[in-house]
Amino acid sequence: MAERHDIVVMAGDGIGPEVTGEAVRVLETVATLFNHRFEFRSEPVGGNCIDSHGVALLDESLQRARRASAVLFGAVGGPKWDDPTAPTRPEDGLLALRKGLGVFANLRPVRVFGPLAGASPLKADLSAVDFIVVRELTGGMYFGRPKRVWNTPRGGRAVDTCSYSEAEIERVLRYGFDLARSRRRKLASVDKANVLATGRLWRQVATRLSAEHPDVQVEHVLVDTCAMRLVVRPQEFDVVVTENTFGDILTDEAAVIGGSMGMLPSASLGSGRLGMYEPIHGSAPDIAGQGIANPLGTILSAALLLRYSIGADREATVVEHAVEQVLQDGLRTADIAQGQRAIGTQAMGDAVIDAIRSAAGSPPA
Ligand code: NAD
């Protein structure tokens, strides 16, 4: 009998449940067609968890996630929970989960699906764009202390702290070097060494590791230059490794190269097999509940789940090809429709499932 894999599903807020619903259906199809055994369990997270339990993540959910093979995550947040003075925010659940799972490397592959090249705002030749951003996920400004806002006689004041240890920088860069060796052997280490102390430490570590990896071509790129080059010559990048905040911003920028935020997947990995998989977009409150969100970024995240946490590379590729196939067939959700007829979230999920079935030699459901 096939090995059982527990998959914790944290759908979250806004369009989170809509897009994770389709990714779960895709994983169920893969399980049936390729003889896997996946047990799904839903756990609350984010704003809805604050509403029902007063916290953004339950400790028991974190423990369950730690014992699982993988976590499939939707998105959290929304205007309902935006009060800046609130004691807890939806994002606290996401940050606690990343920290609690020890997933320090966030992989965000960026490629342009041929049929979507026209949806990109860039007019350059995008066929050669194929890079992956490795974003450090458990350090930097998001976690640095002190972090607070207070009042002074002259008005409000706030402080955030950006802090990195050499060990934190080294483990994510090593991840990037290993990845580069499995790709085109090019690594861009992105920092702000001209201004920030953490940037200088980052560059020192990258330089030391570069000497250990003479087969990988390394360049140090300032984050502002990187932002510019991503829109001018994105095809030059192979593996881009950077710290937490820079990675968050650069990957949103990179997302539009592919045509839409709704297209980009991500995998957050640590030292073992357990990983967390989520689209890079947020909860999109402006379109939530309408059944029009693009589920492909989450479905592609499920493909990464198959590859990195289940070890099912062939099945991951089948899902990725199925996504390419539906785009080739002209199917579009509203965000990538560009005036063409758009289909809804569930219809897009159905189309991907049919393409997977047909690749596996099974008739449409
Ligand atoms: P967003 O990514 O939610 O939306 C940005 C724009 O992209 C919106 O116009 C939205 O409609 C569109 N979009 C996003 N995903 C889409 C999809 N799958 N299909 C079609 N269109 C899509 O970013 P935002 O509006 O800045 O943030 C909304 C909320 O999400 C905020 O509360 C924010 O804090 C939260 N957020 C959460 C995460 C996360 O959970 N990882 C990440 C980013 C933002």
Residues whose N, C-alpha, C, O or C-beta is under 5 A from the ligand:
A	BS01	NAD	G74 A75 V76 G77 G78 M261 G262 I280 H281 G282 S283 A284 P285 D286 I287 I292 A293 N294 D335
